């Protein structure tokens, strides 16, 4: 009670904030002006519609440090349904899970001041480094019918805030994300060291289809960047990542290589030589479709430098199968299309 009173004292009497610094992404776009468009892109219902329908909702939208729209996260209690958390992604991607009464009440409590700006203390000195903040994330909180069950016409609450000097809105957004990912245990298994934060892990998990647990296991083995870090024994590093066997087949733009054998695998040796010749070699997995617990189909792209340092790219497809003997995913086929210049 005392903590809440102190917070109210800090928040009370403050002047309306200037939106500009909190709305501009890393590319100079005004994301407050594009908020409704971003919500539609993610398939999130308009907040005024949620209010009218009586849905109690606490949701966030985020823009990463490079101006990319991230998934939206909403804790929702719709008429006739128990509370749930929904993760909204691009192109209709969506995940949902029930939440416990304890977690629902925790979200309600967290949201009390999520749309407020912390006023500076009277003797607080300006931060000399405040203007040196790059690639800042933007977070928006939106609340309809918040924590007032049965009370009609509750006002919509909304605020956008930059992580540069961010306060309550930023804290709420990242705390809500950390809470939400726990409701998707398979997504929560994604290796944290490979991702910037929980939101980027959820973004990755939205790309998985079918058996998400199988997809997560494979992603943790190969890494979303895919190409091994520069190692003294590149062939061994590729062998550990690809786990090739005798039936493994690599088709690199028409050049076919087959065979397993650990660090002596022709497939691992081919990739090691290619990486040595092209230190700029990069690979990225875009989607994983786990058609079963033992078979996963992948798509992605390979980037590297060509003649005259021209940037080249090529799409690829892969098939992976689970090996019960080695307890690892093994590459079955990898088809890389011809490279073309990046436009």
N, C-alpha and C positions, 0 to 999 in steps of 0.2 A: 504493500500500500504506500509506504514511504517513498519507494523507488518511483512508483507511478506519479506521485505528487511532485517529486523533484523534476521528472521529465516534463510534466505539464508546465512547471515554472520556467523551464528552459525554453519550451516551445511557445509559451504565451507571449502575445504582444508583438510578434515578429511581423515585419513588413513582407508583402508578397515578393517572392524571389524573381529575379530576372531569368527567363527561361533559356535565353540564348546559349549560355555556356553549357547547359545540361542537355541540349537537344542536338548539338552538332556532332556528327560522327567523324571518323578519321578521314573521310573523303569530302568533308565539307557539306554533307547533305543534312537537312533539317528533318530528323526522324520524328519529332513531335508532329510535324505537318503530315508525315507519312504513316502515322500510327495506325489509322483505320485500314490503310492499304496493306500494311505489314500483317495485321491481324487476319485480314481476308486471305492473304497468301498462305498463311498457316492453317486456314480453315477454322479459325476461332470465331464463334458467334459474336455479333456486335454487342458491346456491353449494355447499351440501352435495351436491347432485346432480352438480355439476361435479366435485367432489372424488372422489366415488364412481366416476364414469365415467372418471377418469384424465385429465380435461381440465386442461391447464395454462393458467390464465387470470389475467390482470391487468386489472382493470376499475374504472371509476369511475362514480359517480352524483353529480349536482350539483343543488342547489337555488339558484335565483338570488336576488337581493337583494329580491325581492317574494314569495318563497315558492312560486315556480313550479318544478315538476319539469322539468328539462332532459333532453335525450337522454342515454342511457348509452353509454359507449364501452368496448369490451372487445377486448383483444388475446388471441386464443384459439389454442390448439394442440390440436385434438381428435384422438382416436385415429384413425389412418388418413388424416389430412389434414395438409397443411402449415400453418404459422401464417398467420393472417389477422387483420385488424382489422374489427370489426363495430360499426356505429352503430345503436343501438336507439332507436326513437321511439314516440310515442303512436299508438294505433289501428293497430298492426302495421307502421308505417313502418320500413324497415330498409335499410341500405346495407352492403356488405362489399367488401373488397379484399384481395389477397394482400400480404404484407410480406416484405421481403428478410431473409436470415439476419442481416445486420448490424443491421437495425432491431430484429429480435426479440431479439438479444443486448443491444442498448441498453436495451430495455424491461426485461429481466431485471435489468440493472445498476441502472436507475433505481428499481426496486421494492424494492431491498434494505432501505432504511430508510423506505419510504413510509408504513408504519403505525406509526411511532414518533414520540414527542413529544420535541422538543428541550428539554432542561433548561436553566434559566437559569444563566448563569455566576455564580460565587460573589459577585462584586462588581457584578453588574448591578442597576441601579436600576429600580424599577417605572416603567412608562410612565404618566405622568399623563393621557395622552389615551386610554388603553386603553378606558375606559368610554364614550367618545364615538365609537362606530363604528356607522353605520347602513347598512341595506340590504346586509348582509354575505352573501356566497355561502357555502354549506355544501358541502363536498366529502367524499365517502366513497370510500375505496379498499378493494377486496376482492380477495384473492389466494387461489387454490387450487392446490396442487401446484406451488408456485413454485420454479423453477430447480433442481429435484432430480429429474432424469429417472431413472425406474426405481426411485426410493426410495418405498415405499408409505407411506400414512397420514401424509402431510405435513399439518401443522396448517393450518386455515383462518386467514387473517390479515385483519383488518378494522379500520378506524378511520375516524371522522368528525371533521372539523375545521372550525371557522369561519375565514373569511379575516381576521377581526378578530384580529390577532396570530398569524395562521396560520404554519405552518412547513412541515414535510416533506410532509405529506399534501396540503396546498393546492398546494404547488409541483409535486408529482407529477401532480396532476389537470390543472393547466393546461399543464404540459409534455407530458403524454400527448395532450391535445387538439390542441396545436400540431403534434405529430408526426402524429396521425391525419388531420387535414384535408389534409395533403400527399398522402395516398394517394387523394384524390378531387380531381384537378386542376380539374375543372369547379367544384366547390364552393369551392375555394381562390381562384377568380377573382372571387368576390363582393367588392364594394368594401368594404375594411376600415373606411373612414371612416363607413359607414352602420351599423356594428354595434359592440356593446360589446367583444366578444372572439371568439375562434375558435369557442367553443361556440355562441354565438348565430348565427354563420354556418352551422354544421352544422345547427342547429335549422331555420333557414330552408331550407337545401338539402333537408332531409327532406320538405319540403312540395311539392317539385317532382316532377312525374310526366313520363314520356316522355323526350324529349331534354333531359337536364338542362343541357347546354351552351347550348341555345337559351333555356331558362328563365333561366339566369344572365345571359345577355346582355341579355335584356329587363329583368330586375330591376335590373341596373346602370344601365340607361337611365332608368327611371322612379323607382327608389328605393322601398323597401318602405313608406315613409310616404306616398308618391305625390303629395301636394299640394306644389307648389313652395314654397320659402321665399318670404316676402314680398319681392317685387321691385318696382322702380319701374315696369317695363313688365310687368304681369301677363300680358297677352295673349301677349306674346312668350315669356314663361317657360312658359306652358301649351303653346304651339305647339312649343317645343323638346322638351317632355316627351312630348306626344301624337303629334307628327309627323302631324297630320291631312292627309288628301288629299280630293279632290273627292267621293269615295264614302263618306267617314267619316260615320257616323250616331250621334248621341247622343240617347238617350231618357231624359230626366231626370224620372222620375215622370209620364210622359205628355206632357211638353213635348219635341218633337222638333226637333233642330237638325242641319244637315248642312253639309259643305263644308270644303275645305282653304284654302290660301293663306297659310301662314306665320302671322305675327302678325296678319294681317287675316282669318284663318279665323273663320267664324261660330262654330265649336265652341270655339276658343280664346277668342274674345271673350265667349261665354256663360259659360265657366268663370271668366274674369277678373272679370266683373261679379259673379258669384255669390260669389267669394272676397272681393271688396271689400265686398259687402253682409253677408257672414258671415265675419268675420275668424277665427272659431273653426273654420272648415271644416278637417276632417281626413279623410284617406283611407288605408286600409290594404289591401294585397293579402294575401289569405289563402292561396290556392293558385294554382299555375301548372301547367297540363297542356300540355306541348309535344307536340302530336300529330305534328309533323314539325319539320324544321329551319327551316321558313318560316312556321309557324302555331302560335300559342300561345293557349290559352283560360285566362282568369283569373277568379277569384272574389275578392270582398272586401267591404268595407263603407265607407260614408261616415258620418261623425259631424259634427254641427253644432248650433248653438243655434237654438231656435225661439222662438215668442212667449213672453214672460215668462221668457226665458233657460232654457226647458226644454231638456234634452238630448234630441236626436233622433238616430236612426240608421236606415240603410237598406242592405240588401245590394245588391250589383251583380255583373254579369257583363260580361266584355269579351272581344273577339277581336282579336288582333294579327297582322299579317302582315309579313314581311320585305320591304323595298323594296331591290332590288339597285342601284337608281340612286342613292338617298341613303345607302345602306349603314346603314340604321337601321330599327327596328321602327316601323310605323305603325299607329295605331288604326283598326280597321275598324268595330267596333260597341261601344257602351257603353250598357248598359241598367241604369238605377238604379231600383229599386223604390220605392214610396211610403214616406215617412219615418214612423216610429212612435216614441213616447216610450221612452227607455231605462228599463227596470225594474230 
